[in-house]
Amino acid sequence: MKKIKKIKIIGKAKIYETDDGKYVVKKEKKDLSNLFDYLSSRGITTFANRINKIDDLIRYEYVETSNFINDSDYIEFIKNVAILHYKTAYFKTESRKVFKDIYNKLIDKVDYLKDYYNKLIEKIDNEHFMSPSSYLIARNYTIISSNLYFIERELNSWYNLVKDQTKTRVCIVNNNLKFDNFIKGNKLIFTSWDNYLVDTPIIDIYKIYRNEYKSTDMTTLFKEYNSVFKLNDEEIKLFNIMISFPISINLECSEYNKVRSVKEMLDYTYRTSKFISSGVFKELIHENTNQNE
């Protein structure tokens, strides 16, 4: 056995440095060997190569990494996501009840948020002196309310598209995508596959948007995604609905942190509204409509 010189812990992984080089050891939550065999058969290699397995511990080859330094790195990331979806996508028979359940879950969330903000604005209206955070909410209440009605309208439109369908497009979904989980080195890999699913591609791109909307230009990023894997109308609508839900605000903290929380929610809402109204997916809907005429 090679002598271990150093052990470095990053998250749930341990990096061992030995006389013979470096390797990574990570506890396996579920067996990924069949997944990696399938991905390899589809020409997808964005996962670390396994060396061996002892009980529930997996030893992987170490990949020398470099940090994200410019927009081209983000493009490389999203291209690999799109390739994963494109090469593993297929249409699956689905019960109409599944679409109804999705609709009910999301419409319940809309109703909850409408009630929450209605009660909040009533409480603010009864304040003798508005706090800075209350003022921010009151001043932007129309935007918040309009956004929730937009979600409700689009959700009804989406359900009308899918309610009679019996098939839906699914693919391998990593289900843990953010820039920090992508290694760019002598090999391109996604570092975590433990939560993977076979489900709609919207799950991955929704999480990318929510996690990284501040990091780079989302319109450029998703144009690149769609150059490889084009979403259909119902997928675009569902994506727009999901990203439009406002970020939760925390009003159980200091006034300074309340203001920060409300500002973050408003910033996200404004950015997302702009992305939807003038971004890539609006253009794609127009393209799809023109192709069908």
C-alpha positions in Angstrom: 0.0 0.0 0.0 1.3 3.4 -1.0 2.2 5.8 1.9 -0.4 8.5 2.5 1.2 11.9 2.6 -1.8 14.1 3.1 -5.6 13.9 3.5 -7.8 16.8 2.5 -11.5 16.9 3.2 -13.8 18.7 0.8 -17.5 18.4 1.6 -18.3 14.7 1.8 -15.2 13.6 -0.1 -11.6 12.9 1.1 -8.6 13.6 -1.2 -5.7 11.3 -0.4 -2.2 12.3 -1.6 0.2 9.3 -1.8 3.6 8.5 -3.3 1.7 7.2 -6.3 -0.5 10.3 -6.8 -3.9 11.5 -5.7 -7.2 9.8 -5.4 -10.7 10.7 -4.0 -12.7 8.5 -1.6 -16.4 9.1 -1.1 -19.2 7.2 0.6 -21.7 6.0 -1.9 -25.4 6.7 -1.1 -26.6 4.4 -3.9 -25.1 2.2 -6.5 -24.1 4.4 -9.5 -22.3 1.7 -11.6 -25.3 1.1 -13.8 -25.8 4.8 -14.3 -22.2 5.4 -15.3 -22.2 2.3 -17.6 -25.3 3.7 -19.3 -23.8 7.2 -19.6 -20.7 5.7 -21.1 -22.8 3.8 -23.7 -24.3 7.2 -24.7 -20.9 8.8 -25.1 -21.1 10.9 -21.9 -18.0 11.0 -19.7 -18.8 13.8 -17.2 -18.2 11.7 -14.1 -15.1 10.7 -12.3 -13.5 7.3 -13.2 -13.8 4.7 -10.5 -10.7 2.8 -9.3 -12.4 0.3 -6.9 -15.1 -0.1 -4.2 -14.7 -1.4 -0.6 -18.1 -1.8 1.1 -19.9 1.6 0.6 -16.7 3.5 -0.1 -15.7 4.4 -3.7 -12.2 5.3 -4.7 -12.1 7.7 -7.7 -9.4 9.0 -9.9 -8.4 12.5 -8.9 -9.0 15.2 -11.5 -6.7 18.2 -11.5 -9.0 21.2 -11.4 -9.1 24.9 -12.4 -11.5 27.5 -11.2 -14.1 29.2 -13.3 -12.4 32.2 -14.8 -14.5 33.6 -17.6 -17.8 33.2 -19.4 -16.5 30.5 -21.7 -16.3 28.2 -18.6 -20.0 28.8 -17.9 -20.8 28.0 -21.5 -18.8 24.8 -21.3 -20.8 23.9 -18.2 -24.2 24.4 -19.7 -23.2 22.6 -23.0 -22.4 19.5 -20.9 -25.8 19.8 -19.2 -27.5 20.0 -22.5 -25.6 17.1 -24.0 -26.5 15.0 -20.9 -30.2 15.8 -21.5 -30.0 15.4 -25.3 -28.3 12.0 -25.3 -30.5 10.4 -22.7 -33.9 11.9 -23.6 -36.9 9.8 -24.5 -40.7 10.0 -24.3 -42.3 8.2 -21.4 -46.0 7.1 -21.1 -47.5 9.1 -18.3 -50.8 9.2 -16.5 -52.9 12.3 -16.8 -53.1 12.3 -13.0 -49.4 13.2 -12.9 -50.0 16.5 -14.7 -53.0 17.2 -12.5 -50.9 16.6 -9.4 -48.2 19.0 -10.6 -50.8 21.6 -11.3 -52.5 21.2 -7.9 -49.2 21.4 -6.1 -48.1 24.6 -7.8 -51.6 26.3 -7.7 -51.7 25.6 -4.0 -48.3 27.3 -3.7 -49.6 30.3 -5.6 -52.7 30.5 -3.3 -50.5 30.3 -0.2 -48.2 33.1 -1.4 -51.1 35.3 -2.4 -52.6 34.9 1.0 -49.3 35.4 2.7 -48.6 38.7 1.0 -52.2 39.9 1.3 -52.0 39.4 5.1 -48.5 41.0 5.2 -49.6 44.1 3.4 -52.6 44.4 5.6 -50.3 44.3 8.6 -48.0 46.9 7.1 -51.0 49.2 6.4 -51.8 49.1 10.1 -48.3 50.1 11.2 -48.1 53.6 12.7 -44.5 54.0 11.4 -43.3 51.9 8.6 -40.0 50.1 9.0 -37.5 50.2 6.0 -38.4 46.6 5.2 -42.1 47.3 5.4 -41.7 50.3 3.1 -39.9 48.2 0.5 -42.7 45.6 0.5 -45.4 48.2 0.4 -43.7 50.2 -2.4 -43.3 47.0 -4.5 -46.4 45.2 -3.6 -47.9 45.7 -7.1 -44.9 44.0 -8.6 -45.1 41.1 -6.1 -48.9 40.7 -6.7 -48.6 40.9 -10.5 -45.9 38.3 -10.5 -48.1 35.8 -8.6 -51.0 36.4 -11.0 -48.6 35.9 -13.9 -47.6 32.5 -12.4 -51.3 31.6 -12.0 -52.2 32.6 -15.5 -49.2 30.7 -17.0 -49.9 27.7 -14.9 -53.5 27.5 -16.2 -52.1 27.9 -19.7 -49.6 25.1 -19.1 -52.2 22.7 -17.8 -54.4 23.3 -20.8 -51.5 22.2 -23.0 -50.7 19.0 -21.1 -54.0 17.8 -19.5 -54.9 15.5 -22.3 -51.3 14.2 -22.9 -50.3 10.7 -22.2 -46.5 11.1 -22.8 -43.8 13.4 -21.4 -40.2 13.8 -22.2 -37.7 12.6 -19.6 -33.9 12.2 -19.4 -31.2 11.6 -16.9 -31.3 14.5 -14.5 -28.3 15.2 -12.3 -30.5 17.0 -9.8 -27.7 18.8 -8.0 -26.3 21.2 -10.6 -24.5 24.4 -9.8 -21.2 25.8 -10.9 -19.4 24.6 -7.7 -20.3 21.0 -8.7 -18.6 21.2 -12.1 -14.9 20.4 -12.4 -13.0 21.8 -15.3 -9.6 20.2 -15.5 -7.9 17.4 -17.5 -11.5 16.0 -17.6 -14.8 17.7 -17.4 -17.0 16.2 -14.6 -20.0 16.8 -12.5 -18.9 15.9 -9.0 -22.2 14.7 -7.5 -24.5 12.1 -9.0 -26.1 10.7 -5.8 -29.4 12.5 -6.4 -29.9 11.7 -10.0 -33.3 11.0 -11.5 -35.0 10.0 -14.7 -37.4 13.0 -15.0 -38.0 16.2 -16.8 -35.0 18.3 -17.9 -36.7 21.3 -16.3 -35.5 20.1 -12.8 -31.8 20.6 -13.8 -32.2 23.9 -15.5 -34.5 25.3 -12.8 -31.9 24.5 -10.2 -29.1 26.1 -12.3 -31.2 29.3 -12.7 -32.1 29.5 -9.0 -28.5 28.8 -7.8 -26.6 30.9 -10.3 -28.8 33.7 -11.6 -26.3 36.2 -10.2 -23.2 34.5 -11.5 -23.5 35.1 -15.3 -25.9 36.2 -18.0 -28.8 33.7 -18.0 -30.0 34.6 -21.4 -26.6 33.8 -23.0 -26.4 30.6 -21.0 -29.8 29.2 -21.9 -29.4 30.2 -25.6 -26.4 27.9 -25.6 -28.4 25.2 -23.9 -31.1 25.4 -26.5 -28.6 25.2 -29.3 -28.0 21.6 -28.2 -31.3 20.6 -26.6 -34.4 22.6 -27.6 -37.3 22.7 -25.1 -40.8 22.3 -26.3 -43.6 24.8 -25.5 -44.9 23.0 -22.4 -41.4 22.7 -21.0 -40.7 26.4 -21.6 -43.9 27.3 -19.8 -43.2 25.0 -16.8 -39.7 26.4 -16.5 -40.9 30.0 -16.6 -43.5 29.2 -14.0 -41.0 27.5 -11.6 -38.4 30.2 -11.8 -41.0 32.9 -11.3 -41.9 31.8 -7.8 -40.3 34.5 -5.5 -37.5 33.7 -3.1 -38.7 33.3 0.5 -38.2 36.3 2.7 -37.1 36.2 6.4 -38.8 38.7 8.6 -37.8 37.0 11.9 -34.4 38.8 12.2 -32.8 42.2 12.6 -34.2 45.1 10.5 -31.0 45.2 8.6 -31.3 41.6 7.6 -35.0 42.0 6.8 -34.1 44.7 4.3 -31.4 42.5 2.8 -33.9 39.6 2.5 -36.6 41.7 0.9 -34.1 43.3 -1.5 -32.9 39.9 -2.6 -36.4 38.7 -3.3 -37.2 41.9 -5.3 -34.0 41.7 -7.2 -34.7 38.1 -8.1 -38.2 38.9 -9.2 -37.1 41.9 -11.4 -34.3 39.9 -13.0 -36.5 36.9 -13.7 -39.3 39.0 -15.1 -36.8 40.6 -17.5 -35.4 37.3 -18.4 -38.8 35.9 -19.3 -40.1 38.9 -21.1 -37.0 39.6 -23.3 -34.9 36.5 -23.0 -34.2 33.4 -25.0 -37.4 31.4 -24.2 -39.7 34.1 -25.5 -37.7 33.9 -28.8 -38.0 30.2 -28.9 -41.8 30.3 -28.4 -42.0 32.6 -31.4 -39.7 30.3 -33.4 -41.9 27.2 -32.6 -45.1 29.1 -33.5 -43.7 30.2 -36.8 -42.5 26.7 -37.6 -46.0 25.3 -37.0 -47.8 27.9 -39.2 
